[in-house]
Amino acid sequence: MSGGHGEHSDTPCSEVLDKLYTYIDGELEERNCEQIREHLDGCSPCLEEYGLDEAVKKLVAKHCGCDPVPMDLRDKVLGRLALARTEQLAKEAGAEAPGTPA
């Protein structure tokens, strides 16, 4: 395992989460899509995050598809995503530290 929940995947959770919106938008290269799908098949927490992100994206598109996003909202969302990525990286680093149970 490479620092993630997906025991059968070589792709770490943090990398999957970084690419999740691009994957949902269909903007990833096929090679990267295969890595994401493989990871999601074996990692329940990332699969759950994928489902949540996809639902949020659909909800926003349905209700706000034509409206421009306020810059402060965009900044808040991007800030929270960055924080979540940082927390995920810290969790993975802690799980990979010698003598730390995974």
Phi, psi and omega in degrees: 000148186243048175086029178215182179278336183285092186295337183257016183234143176273356183266122180292153180305318183299322179291320178297314181294326176297327185261001189300312182293323177296321176296312180300323180284354180072029184252009179268152173295152184302322179301316178291324178299318179298319178297317181296312180300317180299316180295314181298328179297331184247005186229099182301316180299319179289323177297320177296317178297319177302313180298319179294314180298319179295319179296317179297315180300316179295319179297315179296316180297322181292318187261340186226021187305325184258348183276138175291146180278128176299140184299323181293324177294314179302314180297319179296315180296313179297323177295318179292323176297317179297318178297316179297320178295318179298316178297319179295317178298319178296319177298315181294320179295321178294324180288333182267351181296139180302135179080001179262126178294140182277000000 
